[in-house]
Amino acid sequence: MAVFRALEPVHAECRAIGDAARRDASAETARARERAEAIVAEARAAAPTRRREAMAEARARSAAENAAVITEAERQADDIRRLAAERMPEMIDKAVGLLERELR
């Protein structure tokens, strides 16, 4: 029994170290929980602004894409008008020629 009594201070020290480790872990867990809650609160507070910014960016991109599409469509329409204007005299001559043949 003397051996066990001799180990009692070591056993008590081990308990004290374990208790201190549990307290430290508990305190660290509480600090981590507080940091996590602060991060979540900050993210929730920032979310509406982030959503507005994302929507504004999406609208700007969409407007730019729409403008590019409209510009290209206008260019193509101009090309078609120009081509039609170039071909119109020839087409009119052909139409008049066909009518004249039919009327003879």
C-alpha positions as CSV (number, residue, x, y, z in Angstrom):
1,M,0.0,0.0,0.0
2,A,2.9,2.3,0.5
3,V,3.5,2.3,-3.2
4,F,0.0,3.5,-3.9
5,R,0.3,6.2,-1.3
6,A,3.6,7.3,-2.9
7,L,1.8,7.5,-6.3
8,E,-1.1,9.6,-4.8
9,P,0.7,13.0,-5.4
10,V,1.4,11.9,-9.0
11,H,-2.3,10.8,-9.4
12,A,-3.5,14.1,-7.9
13,E,-1.2,16.0,-10.3
14,C,-2.6,14.0,-13.3
15,R,-6.1,14.9,-12.1
16,A,-5.2,18.6,-11.8
17,I,-3.6,18.5,-15.3
18,G,-6.7,16.8,-16.7
19,D,-9.0,19.3,-15.0
20,A,-7.0,22.2,-16.2
21,A,-7.0,20.8,-19.8
22,R,-10.8,20.4,-19.6
23,R,-11.2,24.0,-18.4
24,D,-8.8,25.3,-21.1
25,A,-10.7,23.2,-23.8
26,S,-14.0,24.5,-22.5
27,A,-12.8,28.1,-22.6
28,E,-11.3,27.7,-26.1
29,T,-14.6,26.1,-27.2
30,A,-16.5,29.1,-25.8
31,R,-14.1,31.6,-27.6
32,A,-14.4,29.6,-30.8
33,R,-18.2,29.6,-30.5
34,E,-18.2,33.4,-29.9
35,R,-15.9,34.0,-33.0
36,A,-18.2,31.7,-35.1
37,E,-21.3,33.6,-33.9
38,A,-19.6,36.9,-34.7
39,I,-18.7,35.7,-38.2
40,V,-22.2,34.5,-38.8
41,A,-23.7,37.8,-37.6
42,E,-21.3,39.8,-39.8
43,A,-22.1,37.6,-42.8
44,R,-25.9,38.1,-42.2
45,A,-25.4,41.8,-41.8
46,A,-23.4,42.0,-45.0
47,A,-25.6,39.7,-47.0
48,P,-28.1,42.3,-48.2
49,T,-25.3,44.5,-49.4
50,R,-23.5,41.6,-51.1
51,R,-26.8,40.6,-52.8
52,R,-27.4,44.2,-54.1
53,E,-23.8,44.4,-55.4
54,A,-24.2,41.0,-57.1
55,M,-27.5,42.1,-58.7
56,A,-25.9,45.4,-59.8
57,E,-23.0,43.6,-61.4
58,A,-25.3,41.1,-63.1
59,R,-27.5,43.9,-64.4
60,A,-24.4,45.8,-65.7
61,R,-23.2,42.6,-67.4
62,S,-26.6,42.0,-68.9
63,A,-26.9,45.6,-70.1
64,A,-23.5,45.4,-71.7
65,E,-24.4,42.1,-73.4
66,N,-27.7,43.5,-74.6
67,A,-26.0,46.6,-76.0
68,A,-23.5,44.3,-77.8
69,V,-26.3,42.2,-79.3
70,I,-28.3,45.3,-80.3
71,T,-25.2,46.9,-81.9
72,E,-24.5,43.6,-83.9
73,A,-28.2,43.4,-84.9
74,E,-28.1,47.0,-86.1
75,R,-24.9,46.3,-88.0
76,Q,-26.5,43.3,-89.7
77,A,-29.6,45.3,-90.5
78,D,-27.5,48.0,-92.1
79,D,-25.7,45.3,-94.1
80,I,-29.0,43.9,-95.3
81,R,-30.4,47.4,-96.2
82,R,-27.2,48.3,-98.1
83,L,-27.3,45.0,-100.0
84,A,-31.0,45.4,-100.7
85,A,-30.3,49.0,-102.0
86,E,-27.5,47.7,-104.2
87,R,-29.6,44.9,-105.6
88,M,-32.8,46.9,-105.9
89,P,-32.2,48.4,-109.4
90,E,-31.3,45.0,-110.8
91,M,-34.3,43.4,-109.3
92,I,-36.6,46.2,-110.6
93,D,-35.1,45.8,-114.0
94,K,-35.8,42.0,-113.9
95,A,-39.3,42.6,-112.7
96,V,-40.0,45.1,-115.4
97,G,-38.5,42.8,-118.0
98,L,-40.8,40.0,-116.9
99,L,-43.8,42.2,-116.9
100,E,-43.0,43.5,-120.4
101,R,-42.7,39.9,-121.7
102,E,-46.0,38.9,-120.1
103,L,-47.7,41.9,-121.5
104,R,-46.6,41.3,-125.1
